[in-house]
Amino acid sequence: MAHQIDFSQLTPSQMMLYQKQQEHAGLQALRQASAQLVERAEKLGEMSNVMADGGEAIGQVMRNWPHVFSVLNLFDKPGAGDTSRNPATEEPEEPLPQLVRLPYSDEKTSVPAAAR
């Protein structure tokens, strides 16, 4: 509720007091808005730090992929990297298991009887 003030009945000192009170109320609103802005900026800074940490983790994973692919290539070409073996002196080794990609589906889909 806004108070209706009759400015014609106010003395000059009361008028100045009223103006200063209005100015003070405006400054308090400005301080409150500034505090909210600072709080939002701090939250944004924290979120940026979380995103930066996540970016570093993703970078580490991405940096590891060439190594993963080189290991997978070793499974794709058995014996290509091993030149120290002499097949005549050693007995044949058991072949490395072949990597198999299994399809991922919803739990609603049942597994075929042959795969069980």
C-alpha positions in Angstrom: 0.0 0.0 0.0 1.4 3.3 -1.1 0.9 6.2 1.3 -0.6 9.3 -0.3 1.3 12.3 0.9 0.0 15.8 0.5 3.2 17.7 -0.5 1.5 21.1 -0.1 1.4 20.6 3.7 5.1 19.5 4.1 7.7 21.9 5.3 10.9 22.1 3.2 12.8 20.0 5.8 10.1 17.3 5.7 10.1 17.3 1.9 13.9 16.8 2.0 13.5 14.0 4.5 10.9 12.3 2.4 13.2 12.6 -0.7 16.1 11.1 1.2 13.9 8.2 2.5 12.9 7.5 -1.1 16.5 7.7 -2.2 17.5 5.3 0.7 14.8 2.8 -0.3 16.1 2.9 -3.9 19.7 2.3 -2.7 18.5 -0.7 -0.5 16.8 -2.2 -3.6 19.9 -1.6 -5.6 22.1 -3.4 -3.0 19.7 -6.3 -2.9 19.7 -6.6 -6.7 23.5 -6.4 -6.7 23.8 -9.1 -4.1 21.5 -11.4 -6.2 23.6 -10.6 -9.2 26.8 -11.5 -7.4 25.2 -14.7 -6.1 24.2 -15.7 -9.7 27.7 -14.8 -11.0 29.3 -17.0 -8.3 27.0 -19.9 -9.2 27.9 -19.4 -12.9 31.6 -19.5 -11.9 31.1 -22.8 -10.0 29.2 -24.3 -13.0 32.0 -23.2 -15.3 34.5 -24.9 -13.1 32.5 -28.1 -13.2 32.2 -27.9 -16.9 36.0 -27.3 -17.2 36.7 -30.4 -15.0 34.3 -32.4 -17.2 36.1 -31.2 -20.3 39.5 -32.3 -18.9 38.0 -35.7 -18.2 36.7 -36.0 -21.7 40.1 -34.9 -23.0 41.8 -37.6 -21.1 39.4 -40.2 -22.4 39.8 -38.9 -26.0 43.6 -39.0 -25.6 43.3 -42.7 -24.7 41.4 -43.8 -27.8 44.4 -44.2 -30.1 45.9 -46.6 -27.6 42.6 -48.5 -27.4 42.4 -48.8 -31.2 46.0 -50.0 -31.4 45.2 -52.7 -28.9 42.1 -53.7 -30.9 44.3 -53.8 -34.0 46.5 -56.3 -32.2 43.5 -58.6 -31.8 42.6 -58.1 -35.4 46.0 -59.3 -36.7 47.2 -62.1 -34.4 51.0 -62.7 -34.5 51.7 -59.6 -36.7 53.5 -57.8 -33.9 55.3 -60.9 -32.5 58.4 -61.6 -34.7 60.4 -63.4 -31.9 58.4 -66.6 -32.2 59.7 -69.5 -34.2 56.8 -71.6 -35.3 59.0 -74.7 -35.9 60.2 -74.9 -32.4 57.1 -74.1 -30.5 53.9 -76.0 -30.4 50.9 -74.2 -31.9 49.2 -71.9 -29.5 45.5 -71.7 -28.9 44.1 -68.8 -31.0 43.1 -65.6 -29.3 39.4 -65.3 -28.7 37.7 -63.2 -31.3 36.0 -60.0 -30.1 32.3 -60.1 -30.6 29.9 -57.2 -30.7 26.7 -57.9 -28.9 23.7 -55.8 -29.8 22.1 -53.9 -26.9 18.4 -53.8 -26.9 15.6 -53.0 -24.5 14.7 -55.4 -21.8 11.4 -56.0 -23.6 13.2 -57.8 -26.4 13.8 -61.5 -25.6 17.0 -63.3 -26.2 16.8 -65.9 -29.0 16.9 -69.5 -27.9 20.1 -70.2 -29.8 21.9 -67.6 -27.8 21.0 -69.0 -24.5 
